[in-house]
Amino acid sequence: MHYVMIDNNEGELIEAIPVCSDSCHRQYCEVNELEYGGVNGCHELEYDDFCGSCESVIVGTLGAYVY
């Protein structure tokens, strides 16, 4: 799993978008006119989430979050 890191003008992190792969990372950046900052992968999720680019499920180590 990868993150697209979005910073403000002061260089502070304002959002981290989960994506399932580097290709989805690149696609998300291209579609949203963001600079691709290189590979930011090999992260684990605690609970399932959705890819910010292709919307597929990224499986977390504990599975689906139950409210």
Secondary structure as GFF3:
##gff-version 3
##sequence-region A 1 67
A	DSSP	beta_strand	2	7	.	.	.	ID=ss1
A	DSSP	beta_strand	13	19	.	.	.	ID=ss2
A	DSSP	alpha_helix	22	31	.	.	.	ID=ss3
A	DSSP	beta_strand	49	50	.	.	.	ID=ss4
A	DSSP	beta_strand	57	58	.	.	.	ID=ss5
###
